[in-house]
């Protein structure tokens, strides 16, 4: 009973906050001074400019707000290009589970936003034994494209 009351009190205490994304193996983490909504828009524009399509978008922020819960802005945006999809599928059917490659926009407590993503080389590494050097090459090309998207989005 005490645990249930504590949990209820915690939930009613106010807005939830999340921790900032910490650097980790295979990730690129780019803090910015941009507001969350602007960084989301800038990621989409940079993706288009670099010939990547926005394939998916998901985030709990809006749904939480509809439930009366305030959480920091949080959006996962899946980006890919069909040329790479066909190419990678020809190298490893299993590797395509990783497409689209996701970028993650998170709102910081001060209102700024951070852009994070796993590099395509990191994402596709488990499939290199199957896809070989051609998969490594495709992933490295995607590394460059995602780096360009990120650099353009955060500038």
N, C-alpha and C positions, 0 to 999 in steps of 0.2 A: 504494500500500500504506500509506504514512504517513497519507494522508487517511482511509482506512478505519479504521486503528487509532485515530486521533484522534477520529473520529466515535463509535466504540465506547466509548472512554474517556469521552467527553462524556455519552453516554447512560447509562452506568453510574455517573456521578458522584453522582447523588442526585436528589431531587425537582426537577421543573422549576418555574420561577416565571415569571410573565407580568408584563408592564408594566401599570400602571394605565391606565384609559381616559382619554385626554386630551380636553379640550374640542375640538370641531371643528364646522365649519359644519353647521347643521341638526340637531345633536344636543343632547340634554339629558343632562347627566352629574351625578349626585347621590350623592356619597360619604355613607356612613352609619356609625354606630357599631354597627350591628346585625351579628350573625353571619350568614354566608352562608345557611344553611338557614332561618333566621327570615325573612330578606328575601325569599327565594323564596316562602315561605308567605304573607307579608304582601302580596306582589304579587298572588298568586292571590285572596286575600280581597278586596283593594281592587278588582280587576277585577270580581269578582262584584258587589260593592256598587255599582259604577258601570255595571252592566248590560253588561259585556263578558264573552264566554266565553273560556276558555282553549282555543284551537283546536289549538295544537301546543306541544310542549316538546322540546328537544334540548340535549344537552351531552355533552362527552367525558369528564367526570370519572369517572363510574361505570365506563364501559368501560375507561378507562385503568387504573383501580384493579384491575379484573379481569385486566389484563395485567401487573400488578405495577409500574405506573408511578403515581407520586403527582403530581398536578397540582392547582393551586388550583381551588376550586369555580367552575363556569362553566355557566350555564344560559341558553338563549334561550327565551323564552316568547312564543308568538304569540297575540295578543289581537284579537278582533273581535266585531262584532254583525251578525247577519244583516240587520237593517234597513238598515245602511250598505252591506252587500255588495250587496243588491238595488239600492239607490239608485245606487251607484257603477257597478255593471255596466250600468245603463241609460244612463250618461253616457259611459263608456269601457270597452269590453271589455278593452283592453290594460291599463288601470289595475289590474284585479283580480289581476294577477300579484303585486302588492305586498301583497295581503291573505293572511294576517293581518299586522297591524303587530306588529313584534317589540320586546320589551323584553329587556334583557340584564342579568343579574345576575352579577357577578364578585366573587370573593373576593380580598381584598387580603392582602399578606404578614403583616399584624398580626391577621388573622382577621376583620376587619370586611368589609363588602360594599359594593359600588357598584351603583347602578341607572342604566342608560343606555338611551336609545332615540333613534331618529330621529323627529322630529316628523312627524305625518301630512302636514302641509303640504309638508314637504321631500320626503317619500316620493312624494307624488302630483304634485309639481311638473312632472315630465316629461310629464304627460298633460293639462295644463291647456289646451293648444291644441285638443285633441280634446274634453275634457269641459266646457270653458268655466267661466263664473262659478258654475254649480251645483256643479261639482267643487271649486272653490275653497271654496265655502261648506261643503260636506260635510267637506272636509279641516280647515277651521278649527273646525268643531264637534268633530271628532275630536281636534284639538289640545287643546281644553278638557277633554275626557273623559280623555285620556291624562295631562294635567297633574294632574287630580284623582286619578287612580289613583296616579301617582307620589308626590304629596304625601301621600296617605293611607298608602302603603306605607312611606315613609321616616320618618314621624313616630313 
